[in-house]
Amino acid sequence: MSNKKYDPNIYASLLSQTLPGVIADKADYDRTEQFFNRLMDKGEDYLSPEEFRLFELLGNLLEQYESQTLEPLETVSPAEALRFLMDENGLKQKDLVSVFGSQAVVSKVLNGRRSISKAQAKLLAERFRLSVDLFI
């Protein structure tokens, strides 16, 4: 998709709607993530060249902010990191049933009574756009 030529006028219109910029706080992050998720929900294969270009830009901005604000997570346990990420994203245990299979397993992981499997870590990394290592 990124090899296709884009129309600068259409791209400029998208930029004026989203007003992307350096993310300074949680409010900026939430607003940027909202636009990013709309494009992600559409699916990369269905994005116009202009939308794909914006998708990549927003992803980079989100990733930059996360790397600055989530670095301390590397020093915490996988369960603590997951609890923090759930809180930051307004998630409940039931929201992670698709990753863990049941709410009981989610509870055991969060309470440190069960480890996160490699397969679960991969799904969590994809969901939160973070390194798998954070969850292992």
BALOBA-1460 file (C-alpha; in Angstrom, 3 decimals):
// residues 136
<rec num="1" residu="m" x="0.000" y="0.000" z="0.000"/>
<rec num="2" residu="s" x="2.763" y="2.487" z="0.863"/>
<rec num="3" residu="n" x="4.139" y="2.281" z="-2.704"/>
<rec num="4" residu="k" x="0.983" y="3.809" z="-4.182"/>
<rec num="5" residu="k" x="1.058" y="7.474" z="-5.001"/>
<rec num="6" residu="y" x="-1.018" y="9.663" z="-2.762"/>
<rec num="7" residu="d" x="-2.866" y="12.886" z="-3.486"/>
<rec num="8" residu="p" x="-1.366" y="15.702" z="-1.365"/>
<rec num="9" residu="n" x="-4.680" y="17.592" z="-1.359"/>
<rec num="10" residu="i" x="-6.603" y="14.628" z="0.038"/>
<rec num="11" residu="y" x="-3.821" y="13.978" z="2.549"/>
<rec num="12" residu="a" x="-3.880" y="17.638" z="3.609"/>
<rec num="13" residu="s" x="-7.611" y="17.356" z="4.199"/>
<rec num="14" residu="l" x="-7.086" y="14.290" z="6.412"/>
<rec num="15" residu="l" x="-4.351" y="16.114" z="8.313"/>
<rec num="16" residu="s" x="-6.626" y="19.087" z="8.911"/>
<rec num="17" residu="q" x="-9.261" y="16.730" z="10.355"/>
<rec num="18" residu="t" x="-6.875" y="14.904" z="12.691"/>
<rec num="19" residu="l" x="-4.345" y="17.662" z="13.477"/>
<rec num="20" residu="p" x="-1.538" y="15.207" z="14.312"/>
<rec num="21" residu="g" x="1.406" y="16.450" z="16.337"/>
<rec num="22" residu="v" x="3.785" y="15.515" z="19.099"/>
<rec num="23" residu="i" x="1.754" y="13.844" z="21.849"/>
<rec num="24" residu="a" x="2.289" y="15.754" z="25.070"/>
<rec num="25" residu="d" x="-0.238" y="14.160" z="27.438"/>
<rec num="26" residu="k" x="-2.906" y="11.500" z="27.885"/>
<rec num="27" residu="a" x="-5.597" y="13.667" z="26.261"/>
<rec num="28" residu="d" x="-3.459" y="14.071" z="23.114"/>
<rec num="29" residu="y" x="-2.750" y="10.356" z="23.190"/>
<rec num="30" residu="d" x="-6.425" y="9.419" z="23.481"/>
<rec num="31" residu="r" x="-7.410" y="11.746" z="20.632"/>
<rec num="32" residu="t" x="-4.648" y="10.435" z="18.370"/>
<rec num="33" residu="e" x="-5.415" y="6.831" z="19.268"/>
<rec num="34" residu="q" x="-9.087" y="7.378" z="18.411"/>
<rec num="35" residu="f" x="-8.212" y="8.402" z="14.844"/>
<rec num="36" residu="f" x="-5.627" y="5.609" z="14.586"/>
<rec num="37" residu="n" x="-8.156" y="2.984" z="15.714"/>
<rec num="38" residu="r" x="-10.724" y="4.172" z="13.179"/>
<rec num="39" residu="l" x="-8.195" y="3.592" z="10.421"/>
<rec num="40" residu="m" x="-7.133" y="0.254" z="11.919"/>
<rec num="41" residu="d" x="-10.766" y="-0.875" z="12.098"/>
<rec num="42" residu="k" x="-11.115" y="-0.117" z="8.404"/>
<rec num="43" residu="g" x="-8.217" y="-2.493" z="7.710"/>
<rec num="44" residu="e" x="-4.869" y="-1.699" z="6.095"/>
<rec num="45" residu="d" x="-5.929" y="-3.357" z="2.836"/>
<rec num="46" residu="y" x="-8.911" y="-1.010" z="2.541"/>
<rec num="47" residu="l" x="-7.168" y="2.266" z="3.287"/>
<rec num="48" residu="s" x="-6.615" y="4.800" z="0.545"/>
<rec num="49" residu="p" x="-2.973" y="5.803" z="-0.010"/>
<rec num="50" residu="e" x="-3.683" y="9.009" z="1.920"/>
<rec num="51" residu="e" x="-5.290" y="7.141" z="4.817"/>
<rec num="52" residu="f" x="-2.408" y="4.670" z="4.908"/>
<rec num="53" residu="r" x="0.097" y="7.521" z="5.085"/>
<rec num="54" residu="l" x="-1.865" y="9.061" z="7.987"/>
<rec num="55" residu="f" x="-2.155" y="5.632" z="9.653"/>
<rec num="56" residu="e" x="1.633" y="5.267" z="9.614"/>
<rec num="57" residu="l" x="2.140" y="8.809" z="10.935"/>
<rec num="58" residu="l" x="-0.317" y="8.344" z="13.805"/>
<rec num="59" residu="g" x="1.201" y="4.960" z="14.633"/>
<rec num="60" residu="n" x="4.652" y="6.519" z="14.849"/>
<rec num="61" residu="l" x="3.392" y="9.322" z="17.094"/>
<rec num="62" residu="l" x="1.640" y="6.846" z="19.397"/>
<rec num="63" residu="e" x="4.688" y="4.591" z="19.520"/>
<rec num="64" residu="q" x="6.967" y="7.522" z="20.360"/>
<rec num="65" residu="y" x="4.734" y="8.616" z="23.241"/>
<rec num="66" residu="e" x="4.407" y="5.037" z="24.541"/>
<rec num="67" residu="s" x="8.154" y="4.499" z="24.472"/>
<rec num="68" residu="q" x="8.643" y="7.633" z="26.565"/>
<rec num="69" residu="t" x="5.867" y="6.971" z="29.060"/>
<rec num="70" residu="l" x="5.927" y="3.174" z="29.286"/>
<rec num="71" residu="e" x="9.695" y="2.625" z="29.665"/>
<rec num="72" residu="p" x="9.338" y="1.986" z="33.423"/>
<rec num="73" residu="l" x="7.141" y="-1.004" z="32.598"/>
<rec num="74" residu="e" x="10.255" y="-2.941" z="31.642"/>
<rec num="75" residu="t" x="11.222" y="-3.110" z="35.319"/>
<rec num="76" residu="v" x="7.885" y="-4.482" z="36.555"/>
<rec num="77" residu="s" x="6.429" y="-7.980" z="36.430"/>
<rec num="78" residu="p" x="4.316" y="-9.012" z="33.444"/>
<rec num="79" residu="a" x="1.203" y="-9.015" z="35.662"/>
<rec num="80" residu="e" x="1.940" y="-5.494" z="36.931"/>
<rec num="81" residu="a" x="2.542" y="-4.279" z="33.383"/>
<rec num="82" residu="l" x="-0.738" y="-5.836" z="32.243"/>
<rec num="83" residu="r" x="-2.666" y="-4.260" z="35.139"/>
<rec num="84" residu="f" x="-1.165" y="-0.868" z="34.278"/>
<rec num="85" residu="l" x="-2.021" y="-1.225" z="30.585"/>
<rec num="86" residu="m" x="-5.561" y="-2.319" z="31.399"/>
<rec num="87" residu="d" x="-5.998" y="0.719" z="33.630"/>
<rec num="88" residu="e" x="-4.521" y="3.101" z="31.036"/>
<rec num="89" residu="n" x="-6.829" y="1.703" z="28.346"/>
<rec num="90" residu="g" x="-9.952" y="1.407" z="30.511"/>
<rec num="91" residu="l" x="-10.086" y="-2.369" z="30.142"/>
<rec num="92" residu="k" x="-11.783" y="-4.861" z="32.433"/>
<rec num="93" residu="q" x="-10.875" y="-8.519" z="32.896"/>
<rec num="94" residu="k" x="-13.680" y="-9.533" z="30.549"/>
<rec num="95" residu="d" x="-12.002" y="-7.519" z="27.778"/>
<rec num="96" residu="l" x="-9.037" y="-9.917" z="27.826"/>
<rec num="97" residu="v" x="-11.002" y="-13.176" z="27.722"/>
<rec num="98" residu="s" x="-10.212" y="-13.426" z="23.995"/>
<rec num="99" residu="v" x="-6.508" y="-13.560" z="24.905"/>
<rec num="100" residu="f" x="-6.678" y="-15.828" z="27.967"/>
<rec num="101" residu="g" x="-9.741" y="-17.983" z="27.306"/>
<rec num="102" residu="s" x="-11.669" y="-17.176" z="30.470"/>
<rec num="103" residu="q" x="-12.088" y="-14.492" z="33.081"/>
<rec num="104" residu="a" x="-10.764" y="-16.913" z="35.714"/>
<rec num="105" residu="v" x="-7.444" y="-17.232" z="33.859"/>
<rec num="106" residu="v" x="-7.230" y="-13.449" z="33.470"/>
<rec num="107" residu="s" x="-7.733" y="-13.123" z="37.239"/>
<rec num="108" residu="k" x="-5.023" y="-15.701" z="37.992"/>
<rec num="109" residu="v" x="-2.563" y="-13.926" z="35.691"/>
<rec num="110" residu="l" x="-3.299" y="-10.527" z="37.226"/>
<rec num="111" residu="n" x="-2.876" y="-11.957" z="40.741"/>
<rec num="112" residu="g" x="0.427" y="-13.595" z="39.819"/>
<rec num="113" residu="r" x="-0.876" y="-17.137" z="40.320"/>
<rec num="114" residu="r" x="-0.399" y="-18.001" z="36.650"/>
<rec num="115" residu="s" x="2.224" y="-16.999" z="34.101"/>
<rec num="116" residu="i" x="1.464" y="-15.518" z="30.719"/>
<rec num="117" residu="s" x="2.137" y="-18.074" z="27.976"/>
<rec num="118" residu="k" x="4.186" y="-17.189" z="24.907"/>
<rec num="119" residu="a" x="1.060" y="-17.293" z="22.735"/>
<rec num="120" residu="q" x="-0.800" y="-14.995" z="25.142"/>
<rec num="121" residu="a" x="2.204" y="-12.659" z="25.321"/>
<rec num="122" residu="k" x="2.201" y="-12.403" z="21.535"/>
<rec num="123" residu="l" x="-1.502" y="-11.508" z="21.483"/>
<rec num="124" residu="l" x="-1.020" y="-8.925" z="24.238"/>
<rec num="125" residu="a" x="1.959" y="-7.409" z="22.426"/>
<rec num="126" residu="e" x="-0.116" y="-7.041" z="19.266"/>
<rec num="127" residu="r" x="-3.058" y="-5.580" z="21.154"/>
<rec num="128" residu="f" x="-1.002" y="-2.973" z="23.012"/>
<rec num="129" residu="r" x="1.619" y="-2.509" z="20.253"/>
<rec num="130" residu="l" x="4.455" y="-3.313" z="22.658"/>
<rec num="131" residu="s" x="7.280" y="-5.829" z="22.836"/>
<rec num="132" residu="v" x="6.432" y="-9.450" z="23.638"/>
<rec num="133" residu="d" x="9.258" y="-9.374" z="26.192"/>
<rec num="134" residu="l" x="7.177" y="-7.112" z="28.434"/>
<rec num="135" residu="f" x="4.722" y="-9.961" z="29.047"/>
<rec num="136" residu="i" x="7.175" y="-12.841" z="29.520"/>
